Amino acid sequence: MKILIIYGTIEGQTRKIARYMEDVLQEAKHAVVISNATEDPPSPKEFDMVLIGSSIHLHKYNSAIKHYVTEHVDELNKKPSAFFSVCMAVASNIPEEHEEVAKIASDFLEQTGWKTNTVWHWAGALRYTQYDYFKKLTMRMIAKKQGGATDTSKDHEYTDWDKVKTSVLDFVQ
């Protein structure tokens, strides 16, 4: 099967997840093309299946992802496709955080007209070592509220790689 993966990322975790998905699918003998949404990604027209992912920042998905989906929505709605949403709130034990993430995804799909039935919500990472001083303080405060890691001397990854692998392999079946 020929599969296209398009991603939008700010800090790199969504790219890391997309690359992992690419590896999993290639091991399963699928032909995979992967592209950052900001780098003139290919049309979904020539592919059997499309996986699109974006991180959430400030309650929004990557604008390049929104543009890509809007531009290709007719083609996306004709074939199997999935959306993977990456957000630290998924790692939270606070139910309202999960509800908010689901609403952001639902609103995105409604705004773009994309009719995918498959939406995955995966936890991202805290990249403390990449943040400026103010972002580090803000993210530490949010992490503390949600029960996450507050050691700012290192990065903390929350992505459940087994869940990513299982989800992707189940989807392509």
Buried (B, 14 or more C-beta within 10 A) or exposed (E): EEBBBBBBBBBBBBBBBBBBBBEBBEEBEBEBBBBBBBEEBEEBEEBBBBBBBBBBBEEBBBEBBBBBBEBBBEBBEEBBBBBBBBBBBBBBEEEEBBEBBBEBBEEBBEEBEBEBEEBBBBBBBBBBEEBEEEEBEEBBEBBEEBEBBBEBEEBBBBBBEEEBBEBBBEBBE
